[in-house]
Every structure is written in C-alpha cells, then in structure tokens.
Amino acid sequence: MYEIKPGLLVFLGAALGTLARALTDSLIANTFAGINVSTVFVNVLGAFLMGGLITTWSLRRGMHPLWDRIKIFAGTGFLGAFTTYSAFALAIARGTNLALALGAGALIILAGITGAWLGTLVAKDRTAKGVHA
C-alpha cells in the first residue's frame, strides 16, 4: 500500500485551507472597528476545529495509524493555512486607537481560547457517546 509522505499531506491540506480562507474572505467582507470580520471568524472557527481535532486524535490515535495522517493533513495543513495570526496581528496593529486595538485583540484571543475549549468539549462528548469521527 502506498503511503503519502507527511510533507505532501501538509501541502494538500494547506492548499485546501487556503482555498477555504479565500472563499471565507470573499463571503465575509465586512470590517468592524478596522478589523476584518473574516479574520476573526476563521481564527475562532479554526481554534474550535483544532480543539476538536486534537482531542479526537488524542483519544483515537492508537486505534488506527490513519489518525496521525489526519492530524497532519487537517491540523498542520488545512487549519494552519485556514487560520492566520499575521493578518490578525496586522489588523490589531493598524488600529488608530491603541486602547481599542489592545482590547479587541484581547477579546479575539479570548474568543479563540473559548472556541478551542468548546471544540474539545464537543469532541469528548461525541467520543463518550460512541460517535465515530
């Protein structure tokens, strides 16, 4: 059986993640307080999905070797390309009001942490109920 190398999995996942990011940017083209709403959306959604992915992976990785490949493809590749810290940091840094920019940055980081936590809870709940991911 042919095994896809990790670098190729990252490349393929990143290609799809970049495409999904571009599509999201085109669908959510709004700004709020100088911050692109799609940047916030993809980062919080990405944190939620990463929380679910890593939790599911940690609970199932010994069951089948494919789980390590899924983590590389979906986590490092897709979600790595889908989310963006640099665009987020630039949007915060460009804020004209330093207090507003720092406050928005703190809220967005808190939203990302909350998203990752919720993703973890959903994955644990699905695993406990026997739902196969």
C-alpha positions, 0 to 999 in steps of 0.5 A, a space after each residue: 500500500 502506498 503511503 503519502 509522505 507527511 510533507 505532501 499531506 501538509 501541502 494538500 491540506 494547506 492548499 485546501 485551507 487556503 482555498 477555504 480562507 479565500 472563499 471565507 474572505 470573499 463571503 465575509 467582507 465586512 470590517 468592524 472597528 478596522 478589523 476584518 470580520 473574516 479574520 476573526 471568524 476563521 481564527 475562532 472557527 479554526 481554534 474550535 476545529 483544532 480543539 476538536 481535532 486534537 482531542 479526537 486524535 488524542 483519544 483515537 490515535 492508537 486505534 488506527 495509524 490513519 489518525 496521525 495522517 489526519 492530524 497532519 493533513 487537517 491540523 498542520 495543513 488545512 487549519 494552519 493555512 485556514 487560520 492566520 495570526 499575521 493578518 490578525 496581528 496586522 489588523 490589531 496593529 493598524 488600529 488608530 486607537 491603541 486602547 481599542 486595538 489592545 482590547 479587541 485583540 484581547 477579546 479575539 484571543 479570548 474568543 479563540 481560547 473559548 472556541 478551542 475549549 468548546 471544540 474539545 468539549 464537543 469532541 469528548 462528548 461525541 467520543 463518550 457517546 460512541 460517535 465515530 469521527 
